[in-house]
């Protein structure tokens, strides 16, 4: 039988590429549920093409439009933020692809775990905010959390046949973004448009800005800690502008494994959807001339302060990564709306990490309160 997929965030970058994969491999997968926040027109067209059992539009003001447009089809239509979580409890779902953006992805992940459904995780904030809680619950329920990010997918692929105890170090590669090699002076007045011009990957606005500031790599460091039970000292970031090596593992005997491929998110998406089976494709192949020059360099933590903040948050633990994430989400939104400078985002994050209440051993309600408190503080620092 085909694996039935629920895609949370079906109208975003990962969601739309996942549907490309499902379209191409329709004998292997079906879209059982599609959920989006506000892009009603795209959700409607996706639903008509893929004929899922149900769709969810998070923005309740868009519900009449979606409901009327799909009234002639055998598709259930739900609305509201709570419905996005509740839909993961449908008994007909084999895998939840959580491709939502930001903190709102946490609750659906926890609900899916409680429902006993494996998760293909593209929403890195889930583990950044509450990695301890999420992974503990997943282990208790016997649920697999399969990474979708190309870097974490690479690590998972390199670990096949290996023992976690033999891992000495993990290297997460980063392209360096559009401002690699720039000085702080050169970055002082960078525009929104310049920050959105990623040299290698086509992504949504939020993750593209995170990549430009290296915050995305910082979030991936935290995510890697929880996915692979690593100590912070075992995780290193290396700038690799060609984006051919997606990540590497160094083992205790000194040998290294690297996963390589063209920079195409459909590859890690397909790997996650099909896991543990590797599905043959006719996707473009990497050729040796394309990787004849591979370069690596350390990140500049003085210029890209967000990466340093992420490491600090990981070492402190508790609710500090939650503070980091919430402050960053507010700061990025402000930058995208021309309310703050590019470098100013780091100032807001630093202030929030210094002044929001630190909780060493948080429970779920503490994460909710921390997220709320941090967002309020961040807005104050921006205004």
C-alpha positions as CSV (number, residue, x, y, z in Angstrom):
1,X,0.0,0.0,0.0
2,X,1.0,3.6,-0.6
3,X,2.4,5.5,2.4
4,X,-0.2,8.1,3.4
5,X,1.4,11.5,4.2
6,X,0.0,14.4,6.2
7,X,1.8,17.6,5.1
8,X,1.7,20.4,7.6
9,X,2.7,23.5,5.7
10,X,1.8,22.2,2.3
11,X,2.0,25.7,0.6
12,X,5.5,26.5,1.8
13,X,8.8,25.7,0.2
14,X,9.2,22.3,1.7
15,X,5.5,21.5,1.4
16,X,5.3,22.3,-2.3
17,X,8.5,20.3,-3.0
18,X,7.1,17.4,-1.0
19,X,4.1,17.4,-3.2
20,X,6.4,17.4,-6.3
21,X,7.9,14.2,-4.8
22,X,4.5,12.7,-4.2
23,X,3.4,13.6,-7.7
24,X,6.5,11.9,-9.2
25,X,6.2,8.8,-6.9
26,X,2.5,8.4,-6.7
27,X,2.8,4.6,-6.6
28,X,4.7,5.0,-3.3
29,X,3.0,7.9,-1.5
30,X,-0.4,9.7,-1.3
31,X,-1.3,13.1,0.3
32,X,-3.8,12.1,3.0
33,X,-3.9,15.5,4.7
34,X,-2.8,19.0,3.5
35,X,-2.6,21.9,6.0
36,X,-1.7,25.5,5.5
37,X,-2.0,28.7,7.4
38,X,-3.3,31.4,5.0
39,X,-2.5,30.6,1.4
40,X,-6.0,29.5,0.6
41,X,-5.8,29.7,-3.2
42,X,-2.7,27.4,-3.4
43,X,-4.2,25.0,-0.8
44,X,-7.4,24.7,-2.9
45,X,-5.5,23.9,-6.1
46,X,-3.3,21.4,-4.2
47,X,-6.4,19.7,-2.8
48,X,-8.1,19.5,-6.2
49,X,-5.0,17.9,-7.7
50,X,-4.1,15.5,-4.9
51,X,-7.6,14.7,-3.5
52,X,-6.6,14.3,0.2
53,X,-9.0,13.0,2.7
54,X,-8.9,16.3,4.6
55,X,-7.5,19.9,4.4
56,X,-6.9,22.4,7.2
57,X,-6.7,26.2,6.7
58,X,-5.3,27.7,9.8
59,X,-6.6,31.2,9.2
60,X,-10.3,31.0,10.1
61,X,-11.2,34.0,7.9
62,X,-10.2,31.9,4.9
63,X,-12.4,28.9,5.8
64,X,-15.5,30.0,3.8
65,X,-13.4,30.4,0.7
66,X,-11.8,26.9,1.0
67,X,-15.0,25.2,2.1
68,X,-17.0,26.5,-0.8
69,X,-14.2,25.8,-3.4
70,X,-14.0,22.2,-2.2
71,X,-17.7,21.6,-1.6
72,X,-18.0,19.5,-4.8
73,X,-15.2,17.1,-3.8
74,X,-15.1,14.4,-1.1
75,X,-12.6,16.4,1.0
76,X,-13.2,17.3,4.6
77,X,-12.4,20.9,5.4
78,X,-11.3,22.1,8.9
79,X,-10.0,25.4,10.2
80,X,-8.1,26.9,13.1
81,X,-4.7,26.5,14.7
82,X,-6.0,23.6,17.0
83,X,-7.2,21.7,13.9
84,X,-3.7,21.6,12.5
85,X,-2.6,19.6,15.6
86,X,-5.8,17.5,15.9
87,X,-5.6,16.4,12.2
88,X,-2.5,14.4,13.0
89,X,-4.6,12.1,15.1
90,X,-6.5,10.8,12.1
91,X,-6.1,7.0,12.0
92,X,-5.4,6.9,8.3
93,X,-2.0,8.8,8.5
94,X,1.2,6.8,8.2
95,X,3.6,9.7,8.4
96,X,3.4,13.4,9.3
97,X,5.7,15.8,7.4
98,X,5.9,18.8,9.6
99,X,7.0,21.6,7.3
100,X,5.5,24.4,9.3
101,X,7.6,27.6,10.0
102,X,8.6,28.5,13.5
103,X,7.3,27.9,17.0
104,X,3.7,26.9,15.9
105,X,5.2,23.6,14.7
106,X,5.8,22.3,18.2
107,X,2.3,21.4,19.2
108,X,1.4,19.4,16.1
109,X,4.6,17.4,16.6
110,X,3.7,16.5,20.2
111,X,0.2,15.6,19.1
112,X,1.4,13.4,16.3
113,X,3.8,11.6,18.8
114,X,0.9,11.0,21.2
115,X,-1.1,9.6,18.3
116,X,1.6,7.1,17.5
117,X,2.6,8.5,14.1
118,X,6.1,8.8,12.8
119,X,7.3,12.3,11.9
120,X,9.4,13.6,9.0
121,X,10.6,16.8,10.7
122,X,11.4,19.9,8.6
123,X,10.3,22.2,11.5
124,X,13.6,22.5,13.3
125,X,12.1,24.9,15.9
126,X,10.3,21.9,17.4
127,X,13.6,20.5,18.7
128,X,15.2,23.9,19.3
129,X,12.4,25.0,21.6
130,X,11.7,21.7,23.4
131,X,14.1,19.0,22.2
132,X,14.4,17.3,25.6
133,X,10.6,17.0,25.9
134,X,10.0,16.0,22.3
135,X,12.7,13.3,22.1
136,X,11.8,11.9,25.5
137,X,8.1,11.5,24.5
138,X,9.1,10.1,21.1
139,X,11.3,7.4,22.8
140,X,8.6,6.5,25.2
141,X,6.1,6.1,22.3
142,X,8.5,4.3,20.0
143,X,8.1,7.1,17.4
144,X,10.7,7.8,14.7
145,X,11.7,11.4,14.2
146,X,13.2,11.5,10.7
147,X,15.1,14.7,9.8
148,X,14.3,16.5,6.5
149,X,16.9,19.2,6.6
150,X,19.7,18.3,4.2
151,X,22.4,18.5,6.9
152,X,20.6,16.2,9.3
153,X,19.5,13.9,6.6
154,X,23.2,13.6,5.6
155,X,24.1,12.7,9.2
156,X,21.4,10.1,9.3
157,X,22.6,8.6,6.1
158,X,26.2,8.5,7.3
159,X,25.2,6.8,10.5
160,X,23.6,3.8,8.7
161,X,25.5,0.7,9.9
162,X,27.4,2.7,12.5
163,X,27.1,3.0,16.3
164,X,26.4,6.4,17.9
165,X,29.1,5.5,20.5
166,X,31.7,5.6,17.7
167,X,30.9,9.2,16.7
168,X,33.6,11.6,17.7
169,X,32.4,14.7,15.9
170,X,29.7,15.9,13.5
171,X,30.4,18.6,10.9
172,X,27.4,20.6,9.8
173,X,28.1,22.4,6.5
174,X,26.9,25.8,5.6
175,X,27.1,27.7,2.4
176,X,27.9,30.9,4.2
177,X,25.0,32.8,2.7
178,X,25.1,36.0,0.7
179,X,27.4,37.8,3.2
180,X,30.2,35.3,3.5
181,X,33.5,37.2,3.8
182,X,31.8,40.6,4.4
183,X,32.9,42.9,7.3
184,X,30.5,44.3,9.9
185,X,30.9,47.7,8.2
186,X,29.8,46.2,4.9
187,X,26.8,44.6,6.5
188,X,25.7,47.6,8.4
189,X,23.1,48.8,5.9
190,X,22.3,45.6,3.9
191,X,18.9,45.6,2.4
192,X,16.1,43.1,2.7
193,X,16.5,42.2,-0.9
194,X,20.3,41.5,-0.5
195,X,19.7,39.3,2.5
196,X,17.1,37.3,0.5
197,X,19.5,36.5,-2.3
198,X,20.8,33.1,-1.1
199,X,23.6,31.8,-3.4
200,X,22.5,28.2,-3.4
201,X,19.1,27.3,-2.0
202,X,15.6,28.6,-2.8
203,X,13.7,28.8,0.4
204,X,11.0,30.8,2.2
205,X,11.8,34.3,3.5
206,X,12.2,33.4,7.1
207,X,14.7,30.6,6.6
208,X,16.6,32.6,4.0
209,X,17.2,35.4,6.4
210,X,18.2,32.9,9.1
211,X,20.7,31.5,6.6
212,X,22.1,34.9,5.8
213,X,22.7,35.6,9.6
214,X,23.8,31.9,10.2
215,X,21.1,31.6,12.8
216,X,19.7,28.8,10.7
217,X,23.0,26.9,11.2
218,X,22.8,27.7,14.9
219,X,19.3,26.2,15.1
220,X,20.6,23.1,13.2
221,X,23.3,22.7,15.8
222,X,20.7,22.5,18.6
223,X,18.5,20.2,16.5
224,X,21.5,17.9,15.8
225,X,22.1,17.6,19.5
226,X,18.7,16.2,20.1
227,X,18.3,14.1,17.0
228,X,21.6,12.2,17.5
229,X,22.1,12.4,21.3
230,X,25.3,14.5,20.9
231,X,27.2,16.7,23.3
232,X,27.6,20.3,22.2
233,X,31.4,19.8,21.9
234,X,30.8,17.1,19.3
235,X,29.0,19.5,16.8
236,X,31.1,21.8,14.6
237,X,30.0,24.1,11.8
238,X,32.1,24.5,8.7
239,X,31.5,26.9,5.8
240,X,31.3,25.1,2.5
241,X,30.2,27.5,-0.3
242,X,29.7,24.8,-3.0
243,X,26.9,23.1,-0.9
244,X,28.0,19.7,-2.3
245,X,29.0,18.0,1.0
246,X,25.8,18.2,3.1
247,X,27.4,17.1,6.3
248,X,30.2,14.8,7.7
249,X,30.9,12.5,10.6
250,X,34.3,11.9,12.1
251,X,34.5,8.6,14.0
252,X,36.6,7.5,17.0
253,X,39.1,5.8,14.8
254,X,39.8,9.0,12.8
255,X,37.9,8.1,9.7
256,X,35.3,10.3,8.2
257,X,32.1,9.9,6.2
258,X,30.5,12.6,4.1
259,X,27.1,12.6,2.3
260,X,27.3,14.5,-1.0
261,X,24.8,15.5,-3.7
262,X,23.5,18.4,-5.7
263,X,21.8,21.1,-3.6
264,X,18.2,19.9,-4.2
265,X,15.8,19.6,-1.3
266,X,13.7,16.9,-3.1
267,X,16.5,14.4,-2.3
268,X,16.3,14.6,1.5
269,X,12.5,15.0,1.4
270,X,12.2,11.7,-0.6
271,X,14.7,10.0,1.7
272,X,12.6,11.0,4.7
273,X,9.3,10.0,3.2
274,X,10.6,6.6,2.1
275,X,12.8,5.9,5.1
276,X,14.1,3.3,5.7
277,X,13.8,2.4,2.0
278,X,16.0,4.3,-0.5
279,X,13.8,4.9,-3.6
280,X,15.5,4.9,-7.0
281,X,15.1,8.2,-9.0
282,X,16.0,9.8,-12.3
283,X,17.0,13.0,-10.5
284,X,20.1,14.8,-11.9
285,X,23.3,13.2,-10.8
286,X,26.4,14.9,-9.3
287,X,29.4,14.7,-11.6
288,X,33.0,14.9,-10.7
289,X,33.7,18.1,-12.7
290,X,31.0,19.7,-10.5
291,X,32.9,18.9,-7.3
292,X,36.5,19.3,-8.6
293,X,37.0,22.2,-6.2
294,X,35.5,21.8,-2.7
295,X,36.5,24.4,-0.1
296,X,35.9,24.6,3.6
297,X,36.5,27.4,6.1
298,X,35.6,28.2,9.7
299,X,32.6,30.5,10.4
300,X,33.4,34.0,11.7
301,X,31.6,34.1,15.1
302,X,32.4,37.7,15.7
303,X,30.6,38.8,12.6
304,X,27.9,36.2,12.6
305,X,27.0,36.5,16.3
306,X,23.8,34.5,16.0
307,X,25.7,31.3,15.6
308,X,27.6,32.0,18.8
309,X,24.4,32.8,20.6
310,X,23.0,29.4,19.5
311,X,26.0,27.6,20.9
312,X,25.6,29.5,24.2
313,X,21.9,28.6,24.4
314,X,22.7,25.0,23.8
315,X,25.4,24.9,26.5
316,X,23.0,26.6,29.0
317,X,20.1,24.4,28.1
318,X,16.8,24.7,29.9
319,X,14.5,27.3,28.2
320,X,17.4,29.3,26.8
321,X,17.1,27.8,23.2
322,X,13.3,28.7,23.4
323,X,14.3,32.3,24.2
324,X,16.8,32.3,21.4
325,X,14.2,31.1,18.9
326,X,11.3,33.4,19.9
327,X,13.6,36.5,19.9
328,X,14.9,35.5,16.5
329,X,11.4,35.0,15.0
330,X,10.4,38.5,16.1
331,X,13.7,40.0,15.0
332,X,13.5,38.4,11.5
333,X,9.9,39.5,11.0
334,X,10.9,43.1,12.0
335,X,13.8,43.0,9.5
336,X,11.6,41.8,6.7
337,X,9.2,44.7,7.5
338,X,12.1,47.3,7.5
339,X,11.7,47.9,11.3
340,X,15.2,46.9,12.2
341,X,18.6,46.6,10.6
342,X,20.2,43.2,9.7
343,X,22.8,43.5,12.5
344,X,20.2,44.9,14.8
345,X,18.6,41.4,14.9
346,X,21.5,40.1,16.9
347,X,21.2,42.9,19.4
348,X,17.6,42.0,20.1
349,X,18.4,38.3,20.5
350,X,21.3,39.1,22.9
351,X,19.1,41.4,25.1
352,X,16.3,38.8,25.3
353,X,18.8,36.1,26.3
354,X,20.1,38.4,29.0
355,X,16.8,39.5,30.4
356,X,14.1,36.9,29.9
357,X,13.7,34.5,32.9
358,X,15.9,31.5,32.7
359,X,14.4,28.1,33.7
360,X,16.9,25.2,34.0
361,X,14.4,22.4,33.9
362,X,11.2,23.5,32.0
363,X,8.0,21.6,31.4
364,X,5.7,22.2,28.4
365,X,3.8,25.1,30.1
366,X,7.2,26.8,30.8
367,X,8.0,26.8,27.1
368,X,4.7,28.3,26.2
369,X,5.2,31.1,28.8
370,X,8.8,31.6,27.8
371,X,7.8,32.0,24.1
372,X,5.2,34.6,25.0
373,X,7.4,36.5,27.4
374,X,10.3,36.6,25.0
375,X,8.2,37.9,22.1
376,X,6.9,40.7,24.3
377,X,10.4,41.7,25.3
378,X,11.7,41.5,21.8
379,X,9.0,43.8,20.5
380,X,9.8,46.3,23.3
381,X,13.5,46.3,22.2
382,X,12.5,46.9,18.6
383,X,10.1,49.7,19.4
